[in-house]
């Protein structure tokens, strides 16, 4: 496995040379470029290690520092919801490994307790329950948002970066991409999304990424590949996929259809009762989906996904999803359902 075992053992010695690793198991998702490992220690304890080589070490450290502070600062209801990184002294421990082949970054985590994974297809009652749970979680993230370290990422700079690179990366589709980048920038200015409260959001909520307790309350989450500090609306596209009629799937594409399902309206109505949405936030649901296609599929997909998945998803975005977005996705139905 590409020398990762040696990298992890070297990183662990830098963390604590007095304890030894007995075995290393690759538990990475098969569609992602990130590498996740389960470490069985000689003393019988189990730890999780994540190895990343995309982006910058500074960005990697920033994201995981914010997540770790969030894990410690969330109200008691979510005291054990997020996995915590290992500390060395007073600092979160990161290891940077540079050799002739790669520049990789490592963080070690305590394993999170996984209770019950939601079923692939939720019942309508479970859809409403998840809506309420996400509202409570987002509300609590809002309560502690001002205590978190600052994030340097911004949607405008992300979209402008795609505009600058699209002519070289997607010459046959440049006009289409530029059109949607400009629409996003114009519409977010009109909606004033930068006036929205910004909280930690996880962007990618798959059924395998979180667990619930026997009462359907959120119990734990471990998977930080898509983390950022942004508006809470950024989480809704993936949550619409979780609550959709088809449920979680191994083979997938990032279509807009899930945002127009009645089941997503049930989710939003339950969410809205706990943590009300504003009209501008609902309008931004469409732009958040557009941003996901532009930034995470087209600009960064080749780094997040393994090559065959990245190629398929970018093809779908360019040939199907972006060309039909204006016709297929309207927020009018959501506004009426929420009486906004």
C-alpha positions in Angstrom: 0.0 0.0 0.0 2.2 2.7 -1.4 4.6 3.0 1.5 1.8 4.3 3.8 2.7 1.7 6.5 6.2 3.0 6.8 4.9 6.6 6.8 2.5 5.9 9.6 5.1 4.1 11.7 7.5 6.9 11.3 4.7 9.5 12.2 3.8 7.5 15.3 7.4 7.4 16.5 7.4 11.2 16.2 4.3 11.2 18.3 5.2 8.7 21.0 8.3 6.4 20.5 7.5 4.5 23.8 4.4 2.8 22.3 4.4 0.4 19.3 2.0 -0.4 16.5 1.1 -4.1 16.2 -0.8 -3.9 12.9 -2.2 -1.4 10.3 -5.5 -2.0 8.4 -6.5 0.1 5.5 -10.2 1.2 6.0 -10.3 3.9 3.3 -13.4 4.6 1.2 -13.0 3.1 -2.2 -14.0 6.2 -4.1 -11.8 8.7 -2.2 -8.2 9.7 -2.6 -7.8 10.1 1.2 -6.4 7.2 3.1 -7.7 6.1 6.5 -6.1 3.4 8.6 -7.0 1.5 11.7 -4.0 1.0 14.0 -3.9 -1.8 16.5 -1.4 -1.0 19.2 0.8 -3.5 21.1 -1.0 -2.4 24.3 -4.3 -3.5 22.8 -5.7 0.0 22.1 -7.1 1.0 18.7 -6.5 4.4 17.0 -7.4 5.8 13.6 -4.9 7.6 11.3 -5.7 9.8 8.3 -3.2 10.4 5.5 -3.8 13.2 3.0 -1.6 14.7 0.3 -4.0 17.1 -1.5 -4.1 20.9 -1.0 -1.7 22.3 1.5 -0.4 21.2 4.9 -1.5 24.6 6.3 -5.1 24.0 5.1 -5.1 20.5 6.4 -4.0 21.7 9.8 -6.5 24.5 9.8 -9.5 22.3 9.1 -8.6 19.7 11.7 -7.8 22.3 14.3 -11.3 23.8 13.8 -12.9 20.4 14.0 -11.0 19.6 17.2 -12.0 22.8 18.9 -15.6 22.2 17.8 -15.6 18.7 19.2 -14.5 20.1 22.6 -16.8 23.2 22.6 -20.1 21.7 21.5 -22.8 21.6 24.2 -23.1 18.4 26.2 -25.8 16.9 23.9 -23.0 16.4 21.4 -20.1 15.8 23.8 -19.1 12.6 22.0 -20.4 13.3 18.5 -17.1 14.1 16.9 -13.9 12.2 17.0 -11.0 14.1 18.7 -7.4 14.2 17.4 -4.5 13.2 19.6 -2.7 16.0 21.4 1.0 16.2 22.1 1.5 18.6 25.0 -1.0 21.5 24.4 -1.1 21.1 20.6 -3.0 19.0 18.2 -0.5 16.6 16.7 0.2 16.7 12.9 3.0 15.0 11.1 4.3 16.0 7.7 6.2 13.4 5.7 8.2 14.6 2.7 10.2 12.3 0.5 11.1 12.1 -3.2 7.7 10.8 -4.1 5.2 12.8 -2.1 4.4 15.3 0.5 1.9 13.7 2.9 0.2 14.9 6.2 -0.9 12.6 9.0 -3.3 13.1 12.0 -4.2 10.5 14.6 -7.7 10.1 16.0 -9.4 8.3 18.9 -12.0 6.0 17.3 -15.5 7.3 17.6 -18.3 5.1 19.0 -20.6 4.1 16.2 -24.1 3.2 17.4 -26.6 2.4 14.7 -26.1 3.3 11.0 -29.4 4.7 9.5 -31.1 2.4 7.0 -30.4 2.9 3.3 -33.9 4.2 2.9 -35.4 6.2 5.8 -39.1 6.1 6.7 -41.0 9.4 6.7 -40.9 9.5 10.5 -37.1 9.0 10.3 -36.8 11.8 7.7 -38.6 14.1 10.1 -36.5 13.0 13.0 -33.3 13.6 11.0 -34.6 17.1 10.2 -35.1 17.9 13.8 -31.7 16.4 14.8 -29.8 18.4 12.1 -31.6 21.6 13.3 -30.5 21.0 16.9 -26.9 20.2 15.7 -26.7 23.3 13.4 -28.1 25.5 16.2 -25.5 24.2 18.6 -22.8 24.8 16.0 -24.1 28.4 15.7 -23.8 28.8 19.5 -20.1 28.0 19.5 -19.1 29.4 16.1 -17.5 32.5 17.6 -15.2 30.4 19.7 -13.6 28.6 16.8 -10.3 29.5 15.0 -10.7 31.5 11.8 -11.1 29.8 8.5 -9.4 31.2 5.3 -11.7 29.5 2.8 -14.3 31.5 0.9 -16.8 30.5 -1.8 -16.0 33.6 -3.9 -12.3 32.8 -4.1 -13.1 29.1 -4.9 -15.3 30.0 -7.8 -12.9 32.6 -9.1 -10.1 30.0 -8.9 -12.2 27.8 -11.2 -12.8 30.6 -13.6 -9.1 31.1 -13.8 -8.3 27.4 -14.4 -11.3 26.3 -16.5 -10.0 27.4 -19.9 -6.9 25.1 -19.4 -8.7 22.3 -17.5 -11.9 22.2 -19.5 -11.4 24.0 -22.9 -14.4 22.4 -24.5 -16.7 23.5 -21.7 -15.2 26.8 -20.7 -18.2 28.9 -21.8 -20.6 26.7 -19.8 -18.5 26.8 -16.7 -17.9 30.5 -16.9 -21.6 31.1 -17.3 -22.4 29.2 -14.1 -19.6 30.8 -12.2 -20.9 34.2 -13.1 -24.5 33.2 -12.2 -23.2 32.0 -8.8 -21.3 35.2 -8.1 -24.3 37.4 -9.2 -26.9 35.5 -7.3 -25.0 35.2 -4.1 -24.4 38.9 -4.2 -28.1 39.5 -4.7 -29.0 37.1 -1.9 -26.3 38.5 0.3 -25.0 35.1 1.3 -21.9 36.7 2.9 -24.2 38.2 5.5 -25.4 34.8 6.6 -24.1 33.4 9.9 -21.2 31.0 9.2 -20.9 27.7 11.1 -18.9 24.5 10.7 -20.5 22.4 8.1 -19.5 19.0 6.8 -20.8 19.2 3.2 -20.8 15.4 2.7 -23.4 13.5 4.8 -23.6 9.9 3.6 -25.5 7.3 5.5 -22.2 5.6 6.4 -20.8 8.8 7.8 -22.9 9.2 10.9 -24.8 7.0 13.4 -27.9 7.5 15.5 -29.0 6.1 18.9 -32.0 3.8 19.4 -34.2 6.9 19.6 -33.0 8.3 16.2 -30.9 11.1 17.8 -27.5 11.9 16.2 -24.9 9.9 18.0 -21.6 10.2 16.1 -19.9 11.3 13.0 -16.4 10.6 11.6 -15.4 11.7 8.1 -14.0 15.1 7.6 -13.0 15.1 3.9 -15.5 17.8 3.0 -15.4 20.1 6.0 -15.6 23.9 5.8 -16.9 26.9 7.7 -19.9 28.3 5.7 -23.6 28.8 5.8 -25.7 25.9 7.2 -27.4 25.6 3.8 -24.2 24.1 2.4 -25.2 20.9 4.2 -28.6 20.5 2.7 -27.8 19.0 -0.7 -26.2 16.0 0.8 -28.9 15.7 3.5 -31.5 15.7 0.6 -29.7 12.6 -0.7 -29.8 10.9 2.6 -33.6 11.4 3.0 -34.4 10.7 -0.7 -36.7 8.0 -2.0 -33.7 6.1 -3.4 -31.7 6.4 -0.3 -27.9 6.0 0.0 -26.3 4.3 -3.0 -22.9 2.9 -3.9 -23.2 3.9 -7.6 -24.2 7.6 -7.8 -24.2 10.9 -9.6 -24.8 14.4 -8.2 -28.2 15.2 -9.8 -30.5 17.9 -8.5 -33.6 15.7 -8.3 -33.2 15.0 -4.6 -33.7 18.7 -3.8 -37.2 18.6 -5.3 -38.5 15.5 -3.6 -41.4 15.7 -1.2 -39.3 13.8 1.3 -36.8 16.6 1.4 -39.7 19.0 2.1 -40.6 16.9 5.1 -37.0 17.1 6.3 -37.0 20.9 5.9 -40.3 21.4 7.5 -39.2 19.5 10.6 -35.8 21.4 10.6 -37.6 24.7 10.2 -39.8 24.1 13.2 -36.7 23.9 15.4 -34.2 26.3 13.8 -36.2 28.5 11.3 -34.8 29.2 7.9 -35.0 32.6 6.2 -36.2 33.3 2.7 -32.7 34.2 1.4 -31.3 31.0 2.9 -33.9 28.9 1.0 -33.0 30.8 -2.2 -29.4 29.9 -1.6 -30.2 26.2 -1.7 -30.0 26.3 -5.5 -26.7 28.2 -5.4 -25.2 25.9 -2.9 -25.9 23.0 -5.3 -24.4 25.0 -8.2 -21.3 25.7 -6.0 -20.9 22.0 -5.2 -20.8 21.1 -8.8 -18.4 23.9 -9.7 -16.0 23.6 -6.8 -16.1 20.0 -5.5 -16.8 18.2 -8.7 -15.1 20.3 -11.4 -12.3 22.2 -9.6 -11.3 19.7 -7.0 -12.9 16.4 -8.0 -9.7 15.0 -9.5 -8.1 15.3 -6.1 -11.0 14.0 -4.0 -12.1 11.1 -6.1 -10.2 8.2 -7.7 -9.7 8.8 -11.4 -12.6 6.7 -12.8 -15.1 8.3 -10.4 -13.7 11.8 -11.0 -14.1 11.4 -14.8 -17.6 10.1 -14.5 -18.8 12.8 -12.1 -17.2 15.7 -14.1 -18.8 14.3 -17.3 -22.2 14.1 -15.6 -21.9 17.7 -14.3 -20.8 19.1 -17.7 -23.2 17.2 -19.9 -26.3 16.8 -17.7 -26.5 18.6 -14.4 -25.2 22.1 -15.3 -27.0 22.4 -18.6 -30.3 21.5 -17.1 -29.9 23.2 -13.7 -32.1 26.2 -14.4 -35.0 24.1 -15.7 -34.8 21.3 -13.1 -34.3 23.2 -9.8 -36.6 25.9 -8.4 -36.9 26.9 -4.8 -40.5 28.1 -5.1 -41.9 24.8 -3.8 -39.7 24.9 -0.7 -40.7 28.6 -0.1 -44.4 27.6 -0.2 -43.9 24.6 2.0 -42.1 26.7 4.7 -44.6 29.6 4.2 -41.7 32.1 3.4 
